[in-house]
Amino acid sequence: MKKKKVLLAALAIAGITVGGLVYAADHIDSPTVTNQSTDITDLYVFRGQDANNLVFVANTQGLLAPSATGAAQFDPNTLIEFNIDNNNDNVEDLVIQGIYSNGKMKIYGPVKPSATGTRSKLEGSVTAEVAITPYGTATPIIGTGGGMKVFAGPRDDPFFFDLNQFKKIIGGTATSFNNPGTDAFAGTNVLSLVVELPKSMLNAGNGNLNVWLETKKKQ
């Protein structure tokens, strides 16, 4: 199980506009996680084109070469779960769950989970689903349901990081990053799950959301 956590501030109050992007990133994990369906590369949460919506992005199975991307698949035994804390107690109050089944990504929630922490079960019934967009398809397949829009499929890895320069800085042979740097992840892909939904569905009474992402294997 991998977990990421990021503070998302002042995005759920009507009338407040917040620019920019909130994200947590993690690439090149230990051998026990790398190349597994549970490997998380990025979590992104940002305001949608419709300012009343939030977009949640879970990227997994990173560093896919173009030659391998066409065969990459979501795992039916891996649950992708956005955890949402809307009262600042660092415990998930709502979850949005995605799981692959019979060629489609099925979405559950947002719903109050019956258990919190490292164990989860599918909560309630399917609220939206979408067919997986094949690699190389020009037009993405978008599913709808329960007031949400959903996408699932391969995408170019959006995270930029100059890994070689970072290693030089850590090793003491450089003191800063270059401008521009060299993207170590250029040309690699991820499997992406994207959910857009109205802020009003997240019950953020205090205007703040803590969001973290987990992947969990079926036991």
N, C-alpha and C positions, 0 to 999 in steps of 0.2 A: 504494500500500500504506500502510495506516495501522496504527500499533502503539500499544497501551497496556500499561503494566506496573504491577503492584501487588503488594506483599508481603502474603502471607497467612500469618500466624504461628499455629503450635500448634493447627492444626485437624485434623491427620491422625494424631495420637497417640491411641490408644484410652484413654479415661478422662479426657481433658482436655476441658473444655467452655469454649467461647469465645462470648460474646454479641456482639451488634452486627453491623455490615455492613461489608465491605471493598469499596471500589469505586474506579473511575477513570472520569472523565467528560470529555466533550469535545463541545461543541455549536458550531454556526455556524462552519464551516471556510472555507477559501479557495474561490473559485469553481471551481477545478479539481476539488474533492472534493465540495462541496455538491451535493445532489440526485443523487448517484451511488450505485450499489448498494454501493460500497466504503466509504461514509461511516459511520464508527463514532461512536455517541453515548455509549454507556456499556458498561462491563464491571463486572459484579457477581459476587462469589463469597461464599457464606455457608453456614452450617450448615443442613441441611435439618430438616424437622419430625422426621424420624428422625435423632437425633444422630450416627448412624454414617455419614450421607451428607453430601456437599457438593453445592451447587447452583451451576452456572455459567450466567450470563446474558450473552448478547451482544445488544446493541441496535444496530440500524443504520437508515439512511435516516430520520433524524429530521426534526422540524418538519413532519410530515405533517398537513395540515388534515383534519378529518373528511370533507369532500367528496372528498378525494383518496385517502383511506385504502383504500376499497373496491377501488380499481384497482391499488393498490401490490402489487408482487410481489417475491419473492426472485429473484435473477438466477442462471440455471443456469451462468453463466460466472464466478461469484464464489464463492470458497472462504472460509468462515468458520472460523477456526482458533484454538482455545484452546491456548496453549503453556504447558507446565507444567515447571518446573525444580524437581526434588525433592532436589538435592544442593548448592544454593546456589552454583553456578558461573556462573549467568546464561546458561546454554545450555539449550534445551528438551530434556528427557529423554523426555517424552511429549507427544503431541498428541491433541486431540479435534477432529475435522474435521466440518463440516456443509456439505452442498451440495444445492441444490434440483434435483430431476430428476423429470419426469413427474408433477407435482402433489404430490410428497412431499419432505420434508427427510430426507436420508439421512445417517446418522451413522457415522463411522469412528473406531475407537479406543475407549478410550485405548490408544495404541500408540507404540513408539519410532520416531521418524521416521528415514527413510533419509538425509535431508539436513536441515541446520539453517540458520537465517538467513532470508533474504528469498525463497528459492525453496522450493516444496513440491510434493509430488504426493500423490494420494490413497493412503493407506497401508492395505494389507490389504483386507479385505472389509467390507461393511456390517454393523454390529453392532446397529443400531436404525434405525427409520424411522417417520415420522409424517406424516399428511396435514396440510396447512395449515389452520388454523382460520380460517374466513372472518370478516371484520370484522362485528361486531355479534352474533356467536353467543354465546348465554348460557353454554353449557357448552363449555369448551375440549376439544379433541381431544388425548388423551395417548397417545403411542406407547411401547412397551416393547421391550426386547431387550438381551441381553448384560448383564443386571443393572441397566440404566439406564431412566429415564423421560425422555421427550422431548416438548417442545412447540415449535411454530413458528407464528407468525402475528402479526397486529397487536395492539398493546397501547398503552394510554395511557402517554405518556412519564412515567416515575416520578421523574425528576430535578427538583429544585426549585432555582431560582436567580433572584434578583432582578437581572436584567441591567441595567435602567435605573438602579437605585441603585448598582450596581457602576460604571457609566459615570460617575456623578456623583462617586463616591469617587476614581476615577482622574483625573477632570477637576479635582478640587480644590474642588468645590462642596458636598461632603458628607464627613463624617469617619467614618461608620459605617453599617452596615446597619440597617434598621428591623425592629422586632419587633411584629407579624409583617411579613414582606416580601411582595412581589407576585411570584408565580411567572410568569416570562416564558414558560415552556413550557406553561402551563395550556391545555388544549384541543387540544394537539398529540399526535400518535401516532408510534410507532416500529414497525419490524418486529423481532420478538424471537425469539431462539433460546434455549431453556432446556434444560439437560441436568442431571439429578440422578443421582448414582452413588455407590457406597460409597467411603469414604475408602481402604479397603484396596486399591482398584484403582490407587491413585496412588503407592504405594511410597515414601511420605514417611518414610524411616527416621529423619531428624533432627528430624521434627516440624514442619518449615517447608516451605512451597511458595511459589515465585515464579510468578505467573500473569500472562500478558499475552495480548492478543487481537490478531489480525491478520485483515485481509481481503485476498485476493489474486485478481487477475483472471487468467483462463485466457489463456495466450499462444499 
